[in-house]
């Protein structure tokens, strides 16, 4: 009896090692989403997609997809692959602004090297797809979240950046979860500083003052000339003599 249980325990242990080896060979894929927001109300999403997430219901059942899988496709097959990726993303990712859910915009998709995110090469060991989408925030939006579907088949790593400043701490979202709210700090167009307007105003007043002074001086000179001429014309001969 003791020997039976020992053999059974050893068998379970070997089975565990085999499964562990399989998991190590076929690493569970994840999705990376970079959400960039600008202060004027625009946003861009860059999504790194492992093709296994939409090629199989269990992505770990497939090995990493090599470059040849993509490079050998006809233009029609490439278009179909991109469409599958778009459908998968549209059903897996929902965008929430102030808690109001909206659909993911249509994405522009291209293949890339999954190891270093560089353009696809003939010897790429693992091909990924980069999906890019952009849009405008709803008016007066203050928060952003991602709603990740239960059947997404993978985990999500979410990175935020606002006006060029990237969050130092990425957020991990699992299927069926919604990411914590990210605060949007939108900035209204700034009015020209008062300092830049003051000199212009002062210059205008100075020009007006100089113009008025010139008019007064010219008018006074004309009046004085007229008075002198009139006084000389009426001066009597011999006036002032004793």
URZIBEL-V755342 format. One line per field, one symbol per residue. ss: DSSP state (H for helix, E for strand, L for the rest). psi: psi as a letter, one per 30 degrees, with the letter a starting at -180 (. if undefined). burial: b if it has 9 or more other ideal C-beta (glycine too) atoms within 8 Angstrom, else e. Layout:
ss = ???
psi = ???
burial = ???
This chain:
ss = LHHHHHHHHHHHHHHHHHHHHHHHHLLLLEEEEEEEELLLLEEEEEEEEELHHHHLLLHHHLLLLLHHHHHLLLHHHHHHHHHHHHHHHHHHEEEEELLEEEELLLLEEEEEELLLLLELLLLLLLEEEEEEEEEELLLLLLEEEEEELLLLLLEEEEEEEELLEELLLLEEELLLLELLLEELLLLLLLLLLHHHHHHHHHHHHHHHHHHHHHHHHHHHHHHHHHHHHHHHHLLLLLLLLL
psi = eeeeeeeeeeeeeeeeeeeeeeeeeikkllkkkjjkklffgllkkjkjkkfffffkfjfffklkkleeeefgkleeeeeeeeeeeeeeeefekkkkjhfkkllklkkkklllkfegglkklegkfjklkjkkklakklkgkflklkjklegfgllkjkklkjhfjkkfjlkkklkflkllkkkkikklkklkkfeffeeeeeeeeeeeeeeeeeeeeeeeeeeeeeeeeeeefgkkkgkfk.
burial = eeeeeeeeeeeeeeeeeeeeebbeebebbbbbbbbbbebeebbbbbbbbbbbbbbeeebbebebbbbebbeebeeeebeebbebbbbbbbebbbbbbeeeeeebeebebebbbbeebeebeeebebbbbbbbbeeebbeebebbbbbbbeebbbbbbbbbbbbeeebeeebebebeeebeebebebeeeeeeeeeebeeeeeeeeeeeeeeeeeeeeeeeeeeeeeeeeeeeeeeeeeeeee
